[in-house]
Amino acid sequence: MYFTAANVTIDKRMEEGKTLLFPVTDPDYRQKAEKFAKQIRSYCYDAFKIENKKTVLAGIAVPR
């Protein structure tokens, strides 16, 4: 389950293809997300997930 800093889940939007997640496992995730957002004239925001009972950064989300 992924969510925003305001605790709004984005799973459904991701499944529908309305939001794209750039995961932190990619070394250049922030640059790629910002470049993609600029190309489609959108914006970026941090996406989080629960891991081992802690909230951790999952990546950068870009809504379409």
Summary of the structure (lengths in Angstrom):
residues: 64
radius of gyration: 11.3
end to end distance: 19.3
largest distance: 35.8
contacts: 163
relative contact order: 0.30
helix: 25%
strand: 39%
